[in-house]
Amino acid sequence: MDAHASESRITPAGVALRALIVGLVLVTAYIHSTLGGLLFSLNAFGYLVAAVAMIVPLGIAVRYRGIVRLGLIGYALTAIVGWAIMGPRYETAYIAKADELILIAVLAVDFLRADGNPARYVAAVVGDVLAFVGLRPAGAGAKA
């Protein structure tokens, strides 16, 4: 079985998780968009791009949705750490951070449901990249 084939199985639980993820991403994007300034605007735009990447039916996006999930987890963690280091401490910030923590948890559940073992998934993607650049024959990557 292809390491990325699980994404083609559409289940009610998968649809619900994806809708929850997109909703949480849009909430935090909206919050960041209302704060003003270039950094917050770019953060909001990044979240919007991630929301689209989570639902776009483009073949490569579907095949590598796990990378989108992992990237979104990293993006949310970066926003939380950045806020912890230098962010303002007011009510809206705590709401955004709670939203991002819930988002990370839901993304982790969705990743495990759709992509399985993170180490095997990343190894399979690295194998795909190596095959794409010609450093490994196609199909010689790690199996999920």
Rosetta blueprint (number, residue, H / E / L):
1 M L
2 D L
3 A L
4 H L
5 A H
6 S H
7 E H
8 S H
9 R L
10 I L
11 T L
12 P H
13 A H
14 G H
15 V H
16 A H
17 L H
18 R H
19 A H
20 L H
21 I H
22 V H
23 G H
24 L H
25 V H
26 L H
27 V H
28 T H
29 A H
30 Y H
31 I H
32 H H
33 S H
34 T L
35 L L
36 G L
37 G L
38 L H
39 L H
40 F H
41 S H
42 L H
43 N H
44 A H
45 F H
46 G H
47 Y H
48 L H
49 V H
50 A H
51 A H
52 V H
53 A H
54 M H
55 I H
56 V L
57 P L
58 L L
59 G H
60 I H
61 A H
62 V H
63 R H
64 Y L
65 R H
66 G H
67 I H
68 V H
69 R H
70 L H
71 G H
72 L H
73 I H
74 G H
75 Y H
76 A H
77 L H
78 T H
79 A H
80 I H
81 V H
82 G H
83 W H
84 A H
85 I H
86 M H
87 G L
88 P L
89 R L
90 Y L
91 E H
92 T H
93 A H
94 Y H
95 I H
96 A H
97 K H
98 A H
99 D H
100 E H
101 L H
102 I H
103 L H
104 I H
105 A H
106 V H
107 L H
108 A H
109 V H
110 D H
111 F H
112 L H
113 R H
114 A H
115 D H
116 G L
117 N L
118 P H
119 A H
120 R H
121 Y H
122 V H
123 A H
124 A H
125 V H
126 V H
127 G H
128 D H
129 V H
130 L H
131 A H
132 F H
133 V L
134 G L
135 L L
136 R L
137 P L
138 A L
139 G L
140 A L
141 G L
142 A L
143 K L
144 A L
